[in-house]
């Protein structure tokens, strides 16, 4: 997953690349309507179509784009085959 942002106005934006381990399983789920609408509002305000949401109490970061929501739990996914993701 590659996410890209640029600096605009007084906002700080970064580019991040996350490498994922091989998929073990996949599960379909549905978001409650109020959460879905909150995600859509965040994306609508983003000039890049991607949003990073820190979840400090769990030490995760949520990466939201138009196609999916991914939760990253460590920097282990920032490197693959000795190649840095960011």
C-alpha positions in Angstrom: 0.0 0.0 0.0 1.4 3.4 -0.9 0.1 6.6 0.5 1.2 10.0 -0.6 0.5 13.5 0.7 2.0 16.9 0.0 2.5 19.9 2.2 -0.3 22.5 1.6 -1.4 25.4 3.7 -0.2 24.9 7.3 -0.6 21.1 7.2 2.2 18.6 7.5 1.9 15.7 5.1 4.1 12.7 4.5 4.6 9.8 2.1 4.5 6.3 3.5 4.8 2.9 1.9 3.7 -0.2 3.8 4.7 -3.7 2.8 2.3 -6.4 3.9 3.1 -9.9 4.9 1.3 -12.6 2.8 -2.4 -12.8 3.5 -3.4 -15.5 5.9 -7.2 -14.9 5.8 -9.8 -12.4 4.7 -13.0 -11.5 6.4 -15.8 -9.3 5.2 -17.4 -6.9 7.6 -19.6 -3.8 7.6 -19.1 -0.5 9.4 -21.9 1.1 11.4 -23.4 4.0 9.4 -22.1 6.7 11.7 -18.5 5.4 11.5 -18.8 5.0 7.7 -20.0 8.6 7.4 -17.1 9.8 9.6 -14.6 8.0 7.4 -16.2 9.5 4.3 -16.0 13.0 5.8 -12.3 12.6 6.7 -11.6 11.4 3.1 -13.5 14.3 1.6 -11.3 16.8 3.5 -8.1 15.1 2.4 -6.5 16.6 -0.7 -4.7 13.3 -1.4 -7.5 10.8 -0.8 -5.7 9.2 2.1 -5.8 9.8 5.9 -3.6 8.6 8.8 -5.5 8.2 12.0 -3.3 7.4 15.1 -4.9 5.2 17.7 -2.5 6.0 20.5 -4.0 3.9 23.3 -3.5 0.7 21.1 -0.2 1.8 19.5 -1.7 1.4 16.0 -2.2 3.7 13.1 -5.2 3.5 10.8 -4.5 4.2 7.1 -7.6 5.0 5.2 -8.0 5.4 1.5 -10.9 5.1 -0.9 -10.4 1.3 -1.3 -9.7 0.1 2.2 -8.8 0.7 5.9 -5.5 -0.9 7.1 -4.3 -1.0 10.7 -0.5 -0.9 11.1 0.8 -2.1 14.4 4.6 -1.6 14.1 7.4 -0.5 11.7 7.9 -4.2 10.7 5.8 -3.5 7.6 8.0 -0.5 6.6 10.8 -2.8 5.2 10.8 -5.7 2.8 13.8 -7.5 1.4 16.1 -4.8 2.9 14.2 -2.1 1.0 12.8 0.8 3.0 9.2 1.6 2.5 9.3 5.3 3.3 
